[in-house]
Amino acid sequence: MVFATITTSVVVLSACEDNAPGSTGRPYEVVVTARDKEAIDIVAQCLDCYLTSLPQKERAFDVIKADETLYNATYTQARNVVLVETDNKQYTKTSIRYDNHTGVRNQMIIHLCSPDIKQLKADKKRYETGLRDIINSHEQSITTAFIKAHQNMEAEKNIRRICGVDILVSEALVKEKKGKDFIWITDDDPEQMTNICVYSYPAGNDFIKMRDSIMRVNIPGERKGMYMTTVAKTVKTEAGMTRGLWEMHGDAMGGPFAAKLTADSARHRIVVAEAFIFAPGRNKRNKMRQAEASLNTIKIINNGKQ
């Protein structure tokens, strides 16, 4: 099984068939179905995991277990479906494939096939990461397509002018603050605020130190002595995305952030596209993942050359 190829292909092919009926369900909701209840349980366990980059425990996926009868009655148009099949007459090993041309717009059906329950369980460690990656890539492609259809072109133009990069920005982000090689765009929602910043610093510097310095200047708190800082011990980089927690020095504010770091060799700098969320008392997974879709669209214009 070549999971890297599968995951890459999802991004290219998903979100097609615009005239088809739309899928149902919430972002990161996954229906797992099979004839055998034990097969459903085994695969559902693969998706029963927590995100480590958020301030409170939130599951990476919302899993719905559905036997064939329930699936056929209720979930045939679900946005993410894992169909598990065990049959030793058809399959000699565990394999995984996907189908996103199902006749339902923005639907991904993943076929997980194995000779029997014993083999399905034995191979769990082999396929669980690939399974998660396929679903995450599908969700990111849906969000990216939505942002493309609902862009804040003025903000994108200002980012291009100030920072020398192209990036997709949702029209929901309506307020801007500009600084030196820095721009902050926000929806300014007091209850669950989504923010995107684009900035740069000289290559060879430590990201956390530079982030703290840049944010202190550009994102002060309400009163003197308040400024944004990085909770350094929480910062991790995985699959090209740096994630961690931020907090406001001198104030009881904080939340998660994600940053996409891109090297601009022509200008000897690192360009950062960052999203951070402030949503006290609320779940943050979907907001954070939606903002990350924007970060993944960043492109240096002519590799920094003007």
C-alpha positions as CSV (number, residue, x, y, z in Angstrom):
1,M,0.0,0.0,0.0
2,V,1.4,3.4,-1.0
3,F,-0.3,5.8,1.3
4,A,1.7,8.8,0.2
5,T,0.4,8.5,-3.3
6,I,-3.1,8.1,-2.2
7,T,-3.0,11.1,0.1
8,T,-1.5,13.4,-2.6
9,S,-4.1,12.3,-5.1
10,V,-7.0,13.2,-2.8
11,V,-6.1,16.9,-2.9
12,V,-6.0,17.0,-6.7
13,L,-9.2,15.1,-7.4
14,S,-11.6,16.1,-4.5
15,A,-14.3,18.6,-4.6
16,C,-15.4,17.8,-8.2
17,E,-18.8,17.1,-9.7
18,D,-20.3,20.6,-8.9
19,N,-23.7,19.6,-10.3
20,A,-24.1,16.5,-8.2
21,P,-26.1,16.5,-4.9
22,G,-24.1,17.7,-1.9
23,S,-22.7,15.5,0.8
24,T,-24.1,15.5,4.3
25,G,-22.5,15.7,7.7
26,R,-20.1,18.0,9.5
27,P,-16.4,18.6,8.8
28,Y,-14.2,15.7,10.1
29,E,-17.3,13.5,10.6
30,V,-16.6,10.0,9.4
31,V,-19.1,7.1,9.0
32,V,-17.5,3.6,9.4
33,T,-19.7,0.8,8.1
34,A,-19.3,-3.0,7.5
35,R,-21.3,-6.2,7.7
36,D,-19.4,-7.2,10.7
37,K,-19.7,-5.2,13.9
38,E,-16.2,-6.2,15.0
39,A,-14.7,-4.8,11.8
40,I,-16.5,-1.5,12.4
41,D,-15.0,-1.4,15.9
42,I,-11.5,-2.1,14.8
43,V,-11.4,0.6,12.1
44,A,-13.3,3.1,14.3
45,Q,-10.5,2.7,16.9
46,C,-8.0,4.0,14.3
47,L,-9.9,7.3,14.1
48,D,-10.5,7.6,17.9
49,C,-7.5,9.8,18.6
50,Y,-7.0,13.3,20.0
51,L,-5.3,16.3,18.5
52,T,-2.2,17.3,20.5
53,S,-2.0,20.9,19.3
54,L,-5.1,22.2,21.0
55,P,-5.4,23.6,24.6
56,Q,-8.2,21.1,25.5
57,K,-8.8,17.5,24.5
58,E,-10.6,17.3,21.1
59,R,-10.9,14.3,18.9
60,A,-9.4,14.4,15.5
61,F,-12.6,13.0,14.0
62,D,-16.2,12.5,14.9
63,V,-16.8,8.8,14.2
64,I,-20.3,7.3,13.5
65,K,-20.5,3.5,13.6
66,A,-23.2,2.3,11.2
67,D,-24.1,-1.3,10.2
68,E,-25.1,-1.8,6.6
69,T,-28.8,-1.3,7.3
70,L,-28.3,2.1,9.0
71,Y,-25.8,3.2,6.4
72,N,-28.1,2.4,3.5
73,A,-31.0,4.2,5.3
74,T,-29.2,7.3,6.5
75,Y,-25.6,7.8,5.5
76,T,-25.1,7.1,1.8
77,Q,-24.4,10.8,1.2
78,A,-22.0,11.3,4.1
79,R,-19.0,13.3,3.3
80,N,-16.4,10.8,4.7
81,V,-17.3,7.1,4.5
82,V,-15.1,4.1,5.4
83,L,-16.5,0.9,3.9
84,V,-14.8,-2.1,5.6
85,E,-15.0,-5.5,3.8
86,T,-13.6,-8.8,5.0
87,D,-13.7,-11.7,2.5
88,N,-10.9,-14.3,2.1
89,K,-12.2,-15.3,-1.3
90,Q,-11.6,-11.9,-2.7
91,Y,-8.7,-10.6,-0.7
92,T,-5.3,-12.1,0.2
93,K,-4.0,-9.1,2.1
94,T,-5.3,-5.8,3.6
95,S,-5.6,-3.0,1.1
96,I,-7.0,0.5,1.0
97,R,-8.3,2.6,-1.9
98,Y,-10.6,5.6,-2.2
99,D,-13.3,6.9,-4.5
100,N,-14.2,10.6,-4.7
101,H,-16.2,10.4,-7.9
102,T,-19.2,8.9,-6.2
103,G,-22.0,11.0,-7.7
104,V,-22.1,13.0,-4.5
105,R,-20.3,16.3,-4.3
106,N,-17.5,16.5,-1.7
107,Q,-17.9,12.9,-0.8
108,M,-15.0,10.5,-0.1
109,I,-15.6,6.8,0.1
110,I,-12.6,4.8,1.4
111,H,-12.6,1.1,0.8
112,L,-10.7,-0.9,3.4
113,C,-10.5,-4.6,2.4
114,S,-9.0,-7.5,4.2
115,P,-9.2,-11.3,4.1
116,D,-10.7,-11.6,7.6
117,I,-11.1,-9.9,11.0
118,K,-7.8,-11.4,12.3
119,Q,-5.8,-9.9,9.4
120,L,-7.7,-6.6,9.6
121,K,-6.7,-6.3,13.3
122,A,-3.1,-7.4,12.8
123,D,-2.6,-4.8,10.0
124,K,-4.1,-1.9,12.0
125,K,-0.8,-0.1,12.6
126,R,0.0,-0.3,8.9
127,Y,-3.2,1.5,7.6
128,E,-4.4,3.8,10.4
129,T,-2.0,6.7,9.6
130,G,-2.9,6.5,5.9
131,L,-6.6,6.4,6.7
132,R,-6.3,9.5,8.8
133,D,-4.2,11.3,6.1
134,I,-6.7,10.6,3.4
135,I,-9.6,12.0,5.4
136,N,-7.6,15.1,6.5
137,S,-6.5,15.7,2.9
138,H,-10.1,15.4,1.7
139,E,-11.4,17.9,4.3
140,Q,-8.6,20.3,3.4
141,S,-9.4,20.2,-0.3
142,I,-13.1,20.9,0.5
143,T,-12.1,24.0,2.6
144,T,-9.6,25.2,0.0
145,A,-12.3,25.0,-2.8
146,F,-14.7,26.9,-0.6
147,I,-12.2,29.7,0.1
148,K,-11.4,30.0,-3.6
149,A,-15.1,30.6,-4.2
150,H,-15.3,33.2,-1.3
151,Q,-12.0,35.1,-1.4
152,N,-11.0,38.4,0.3
153,M,-9.2,39.7,-2.8
154,E,-8.3,43.0,-1.2
155,A,-6.6,41.3,1.7
156,E,-4.8,39.0,-0.7
157,K,-3.6,42.0,-2.7
158,N,-2.3,43.7,0.4
159,I,-0.4,40.5,1.5
160,R,1.2,40.3,-2.0
161,R,2.3,43.9,-1.8
162,I,3.6,43.9,1.8
163,C,5.0,40.3,2.0
164,G,5.7,39.2,-1.5
165,V,3.6,36.1,-1.4
166,D,0.3,34.8,-2.7
167,I,-2.1,33.1,-0.3
168,L,-5.9,32.5,-0.2
169,V,-7.8,34.4,2.4
170,S,-11.5,33.9,3.3
171,E,-13.9,36.7,2.8
172,A,-15.0,36.1,6.4
173,L,-11.7,37.8,7.5
174,V,-12.7,41.4,7.2
175,K,-10.3,43.5,9.3
176,E,-6.6,44.2,8.7
177,K,-3.7,45.6,10.6
178,K,-0.5,46.3,8.7
179,G,3.1,46.6,9.9
180,K,6.6,46.3,8.6
181,D,6.7,43.1,6.5
182,F,3.7,42.1,8.5
183,I,-0.1,41.9,8.0
184,W,-2.8,40.6,10.3
185,I,-6.3,39.7,9.0
186,T,-9.1,38.8,11.4
187,D,-12.9,38.1,11.5
188,D,-12.9,40.1,14.8
189,D,-15.4,37.7,16.3
190,P,-15.3,38.3,20.1
191,E,-16.5,34.7,20.8
192,Q,-14.5,32.6,18.4
193,M,-11.9,34.7,16.6
194,T,-10.0,33.4,13.6
195,N,-6.8,35.3,12.6
196,I,-4.2,34.9,9.9
197,C,-0.9,36.7,9.9
198,V,1.8,36.8,7.3
199,Y,5.3,38.0,8.2
200,S,9.0,37.3,7.5
201,Y,12.4,37.3,9.2
202,P,16.0,36.7,8.2
203,A,16.9,33.1,7.4
204,G,19.0,31.4,10.1
205,N,17.0,32.7,13.0
206,D,15.0,30.7,15.6
207,F,11.3,30.6,14.8
208,I,10.0,30.9,18.4
209,K,12.3,33.9,19.2
210,M,11.4,35.7,16.0
211,R,7.7,35.0,16.4
212,D,7.8,36.4,20.0
213,S,9.6,39.5,18.8
214,I,7.3,40.1,15.8
215,M,4.1,39.5,17.7
216,R,5.1,41.7,20.6
217,V,5.5,44.6,18.3
218,N,2.4,43.9,16.1
219,I,-0.2,42.3,18.4
220,P,-0.2,44.1,21.7
221,G,-2.8,43.6,24.4
222,E,-5.5,46.0,25.5
223,R,-3.3,47.6,28.1
224,K,0.4,48.5,28.3
225,G,2.6,45.5,29.1
226,M,0.3,43.0,27.4
227,Y,1.7,41.2,24.4
228,M,1.4,37.8,22.6
229,T,4.0,35.1,23.4
230,T,4.6,31.5,22.4
231,V,4.3,28.7,24.8
232,A,7.7,27.2,23.7
233,K,7.3,23.7,25.2
234,T,4.1,23.1,23.2
235,V,5.7,23.8,19.8
236,K,6.0,20.8,17.4
237,T,6.6,20.6,13.6
238,E,4.9,17.8,11.8
239,A,4.3,17.2,8.0
240,G,5.4,20.8,7.2
241,M,3.2,22.6,9.8
242,T,4.4,24.0,13.0
243,R,1.8,24.0,15.8
244,G,1.6,25.1,19.4
245,L,-0.1,27.3,21.9
246,W,0.0,31.1,22.3
247,E,-0.9,33.2,25.3
248,M,-1.2,36.9,26.1
249,H,1.4,38.1,28.6
250,G,-0.3,40.0,31.4
251,D,-3.8,38.8,30.4
252,A,-5.9,35.6,30.6
253,M,-6.0,35.0,26.8
254,G,-4.6,32.2,24.8
255,G,-5.3,29.5,22.2
256,P,-3.7,27.3,19.5
257,F,-1.7,28.5,16.5
258,A,-0.4,26.8,13.3
259,A,2.4,28.2,11.1
260,K,3.6,27.4,7.6
261,L,7.3,28.3,7.2
262,T,8.5,28.8,3.6
263,A,12.1,29.6,2.7
264,D,12.6,32.5,0.3
265,S,16.1,31.9,-0.9
266,A,16.3,35.0,-3.2
267,R,15.7,37.3,-0.2
268,H,17.4,35.1,2.4
269,R,14.4,35.1,4.6
270,I,11.7,32.8,6.0
271,V,8.1,33.7,5.2
272,V,5.6,32.7,7.8
273,A,1.8,32.2,7.2
274,E,0.2,31.7,10.6
275,A,-3.3,31.2,11.9
276,F,-4.3,31.5,15.5
277,I,-7.6,31.1,17.2
278,F,-9.2,32.7,20.3
279,A,-12.4,30.9,21.3
280,P,-12.6,30.5,25.1
281,G,-14.8,27.7,26.2
282,R,-15.4,26.4,22.7
283,N,-14.1,23.6,20.5
284,K,-11.4,24.8,18.2
285,R,-10.6,21.9,15.9
286,N,-12.7,22.9,12.9
287,K,-11.8,26.6,13.0
288,M,-8.1,25.7,13.3
289,R,-8.2,23.2,10.4
290,Q,-10.1,25.6,8.2
291,A,-7.5,28.3,8.8
292,E,-4.7,25.9,8.0
293,A,-6.2,25.3,4.6
294,S,-5.4,28.9,3.8
295,L,-1.8,28.5,5.1
296,N,-1.2,25.6,2.8
297,T,-1.9,27.8,-0.3
298,I,1.1,30.2,0.3
299,K,3.4,30.7,-2.6
300,I,6.5,33.0,-2.8
301,I,6.1,35.3,-5.8
302,N,8.9,34.5,-8.2
303,N,10.8,33.1,-5.3
304,G,11.1,36.5,-3.8
305,K,12.3,38.3,-7.0
306,Q,10.6,41.5,-8.1
